[in-house]
């Protein structure tokens, strides 16, 4: 046993030394092979490097893309994560402010919340006294220091301003014509301020209507509910005499403190002895306390002046008249003016506030309350002085009662304890560590839901604030683009990986074929097959691992530079290291790609027998695939198995995966699956069409030789080469066709998506400029906007082609909870419809290229055609030539159907002198979507009924369908049956007015609890509305091409007539410009993919042609020996290369064209646009002609090495 123990270590040492020698042999062999064939090593190294570096960088950009989309979203809607808006606590009070201190107490208990910042947003009129220019803008008061500390508006580099300094937007600066440091005058309206606070009743619309509200406030405060008191007349002379006596009385009272105290107590006792309510008694006591704390002598003097002033113009006065006088003074103070110094201008808000607000002025909250109160008191002083001097009525008399200086001192003293930041119109909240929360829409949705639930759990579910998450909503839209980008990255990855795997395969298979004898000798000397497998894998990894390391270093450097740029731009920070996803992807590609590429070369190296490997004079084919034989013996065919699995997978994806993701709204994954389906279609079609590769090669060769007729004698040789190289070229041409078709598909996808987004924007904006009220509560100031647009047309007749308003849909009026249904006269089937009033010139004011009519009323003679030759269906809407209006009589007892009794009834009514009410049953013209044709059994020739109903009433109206259309921009029109659940019907303004009046005048509606809401809504609307209908949209179409500056100035002038912060202006050209700029990067990306694919194709073709030349050495030597020139030899391979690449290029282009058409049809299926194929011509030409150049150059390099060789060397394969 001792001897065995002594021998055992020597065996282990022998095994270790054998392993070391084997490893040394592997590395020596690989190093010598690299020295012998440096070109193969360089090609493999460079190809691996460029593919892994590019794909790894794409993965890094994919991980960084949430930063970009978050920044875009913040620019659109602002940096605010959650916005707290006040809501009404009770139905009696509309006054709304947020208690910031209380709100902060609740939000500080939630870990995800950083802090909240108060804001006040107003509308103001701005005047530049130097240039005499007036504009309307938004005015915002904010806490600059707090917002800077929590990162609200972090990308806007501003200073903390104080006193009366302000920031303004550059558009406003340009419009006003002011310079930095200039002073501007800003005029504020208390009425507008109250409206923004939530007053929705008529009091805020006009000063006269506000009078009743003011009186009610005074009466409620004094608990005056008896009209007798309000209208009781008091003799002025008696008041005057009382005031004189009162002066002497208070002089006597104020002589001693004890007497004054006793008098005060006596007054309070007399108040409590009167027959008053408890509230009136408490109010009286407070009034006595207030009077006796003041200088009663001065107050008596003021009262005497008041009575004396009254006696000059009236003998009697009422409390109601005094309230009117107080209101006349107070109403003069509702507008006041402030002077501000322009500290700086900002070009873009950069998330500080939403860009949709347009022109903006903002100041810091510090000293804001003092500045504003000073302005109000200055206004009070001015009003009182003017009333004293010029007003000879009750207001002038009351002005003598107001001690301005004392009031100012009292108010300013109280103001010292007022903290403006404690109460605000809104509160903006910022999350901690915001970036991870917006990495995906699901993250954003989850964090918003969880944090708002926590807030209401702490504060109470009835806490009077509503919460909005504008950033969380808009980020979902941007992530749809992210899903599209990820799909394109996947397609690019697929293209480059296929080319790379084939390239490495070609390198390795070439080495295996050239080293057949070497491998045979190694095996003869005892080299095992397993060692040969390891050798081939190590040989592939010798260029894969260095390429991977270089790629990772390059990727890290480029990722750091890009990350630095993005972090600086977004002012958000994350890691500069490579993302785990990108690192794992690069490592897996770098390691797996050479291993996968070596499978077939290893099979070929191991399939030859030792005798065949050592035979240098003959070529043999003796590949044996044991696995396939075993499967066949088992009755399983490999191809059938693969096809079966593919069919099952496609069925499972189509019938389960795609519907499931659509149902669960996982749109990103659904888009990814659909694109995978398209790519598999592309691969399948390419493989099928590739069967005609040989025929196309011969046709192209024939064409080449027809053009170059002097080389026709080479035709048979070239055809023989094509035939002999057929198996080797098949993979190259297939992958080249597949790569080209994928590049065309992705390029077409870019352009189609750009076009689809453009169509979506243009359909929704409908015109060059669209103005709309998102609140649907206040409406546009139609009269003033029309006056301004008329001025614009007179000022520049070439600018505006036409403009049109659309009214608020009848279904959207506050308080009108009505269901509108359309049906044939049979009342079945009934389908919902939203009635949208439009003007006659609507189609002249919108983008008519998206107008898709289907059926017109052929009876009408007075028709009009649009610029594109289509008939104007909306113009037909106003044509009532064939409408059947029924004159009808109504009575309170109902309809008398019997003709005899009807005559007797009419005679008795005439005799009694009753006036009959005549009504017209008006037939209403309507335009409906095409989707109502089958689902609603409706057409232009079908008489229809409109049913309007709710719980209180039901009304029926006859309809005449004038026109049907698939698409009308801005409105819900479609040819699909689903449109019947939300579709819109267009009606005239006149018909809408008649319908609306008939609804609100209905007795059941007047008795409903919502009638007050309807009346309040109508009373607060702007004045001078056409047809009395609120307008919620304005469309403006330009007559010519306009510059950015022209549109910017034009839009700013329009914003002067915006009456609230819920009115938005959309410039379709600016939005399209933004999307075009984004899609330029997509095109650059596709071009880069094409260039890298061309580089890989060049190496692939070079290796393929070099291998062909080596395999044809003996034939080339024979041709040279019988007199073929070197130039002719070169032409043979060049013509062969051109035939191969042109054939595969044409096939790839054809396949790409087919798939692009299919993709366009899919897009048009969803968008219902006319089929329009957008072909990426630049990418196709770059790839196609680049491929030809690559083919010619690579074939030239492949033949160059044998041009100067001796014929004997060529015949011996010594090249």
Beta strands, then each sheet from edge to edge (+ up, - down):
strand 1: 82-86
strand 2: 98-99
strand 3: 113-128
strand 4: 133-142
strand 5: 165-169
strand 6: 183-189
strand 7: 234-235
strand 8: 316-317
strand 9: 335-346
strand 10: 360-364
strand 11: 423-424
strand 12: 426-431
strand 13: 465-468
strand 14: 769-773
strand 15: 800-807
strand 16: 819-824
strand 17: 831-832
strand 18: 834-838
strand 19: 852-856
strand 20: 886-890
strand 21: 917-921
strand 22: 924-929
strand 23: 944-949
strand 24: 954-967
strand 25: 984-988
strand 26: 1031-1038
strand 27: 1063-1067
sheet 1: 13+ 1- 12+ 3- 4+ 10+ 5- 9- 6+
sheet 2: 2+ 11-
sheet 3: 7+ 8-
sheet 4: 15+ 26- 14+ 27-
sheet 5: 17+ 16- 23+ 24- 19+
sheet 6: 17+ 16- 23+ 24- 22-
sheet 7: 18+ 25+
sheet 8: 20+ 21-
end
